């Protein structure tokens, strides 16, 4: 499954309220626990970071096909890179599956 639809996500026993957006620059590792399609041609990924934080992050179709998130199986270990954009907001820049 590439990602849950909004209706499928609503039927899950998954509490996304525990998850916050990341505001720190850098590389972080964790486990991709869930993902759903957003309302604005985006995908929302829920990741449990190794440091204990529960993070949700978004990726859009441009510039890189949702950064490959739809193809990454839930439960995979990932390394996420966050960096500031032109407006100095920290955003997801890359996603890499790790062993």
N, C-alpha and C positions, 0 to 999 in steps of 0.2 A: 504494500500500500504506500502510495506516494505521500499522502497526508489525509487526515480526517476532514470531511466536510464540516461545516458549522453544525448541521443537524446530527451527524454522527458523533461529533465531539460533545454535544449537549447530552447525548445518551450514555456517554462514558461515566465511569465512576472515577473521574480525575478532577482533583481540586486545583485548578489553575490560579486560584486566589493567593496561594502561597508564593507565587513567582513574581519577581520584580524585574524591571529593565536594568541592565548593567550600565553603570556610569563610570567605570574605570577603564582606562586604556591598558592594553597589553594582551598577552597570550594567556589563555585559561584552558584547562582541561576538565573534562567531565563526561557525563553520560547523557545522550539524547534520549529523553524519556517519552516525549510525545511531540506531535506536530500537527498543525491544522492549517487549512487555507484561511486567509484573512479576507476582509471585505474589499481591499484596494489592490488587487493583483499582487498580493504578497503571501508569504508563508510565515507562520509563527512557530518557532521552535522552543520547546521547554527543555532546559538542560539543568541537571544537578551537577554543579561544579564540585571539584574535589575539595575545595576549601569550605564546603558546607552550604554555600549560597544556592538558592533556587532562582534561576534566571530564565526570563523569556526574551527572545530576540526576534527581529523580523528581517526578512530578506525579500527583495523585489526581483521581478523578472529581468530587469535591466540593472546593472550592466552585465550580469553573468548568470542568467538562468537560475535565480534563487540561490546562488552560491553552491549549487549541488545538493542542497538539503533534501529535496524530494526523493533523491536516489539513495540516501543514507538510511539504513534500517533503524527503526527505533530500538533502543538498547545498545547502540554502538557507542564506543568511546570516541570522543572528538576533541580536537584542539580548535578553539575559536580565537580569532584575532580581532580586537576592537581598536579603533583609531578614530581621531576626530575628523569630522567632515569639514566642508568649507565654512560652516556656521559654528564650528568648534563644539558640536554635539558629538558625543562618542557613539559610534555606530559599528555594527558588525562589518568587517572587511573580508574575512575569509573563514572557511570551514575546512578542516582536514580530518579524515578518519585516522585514528591511531590504533595500534594494537595494544 
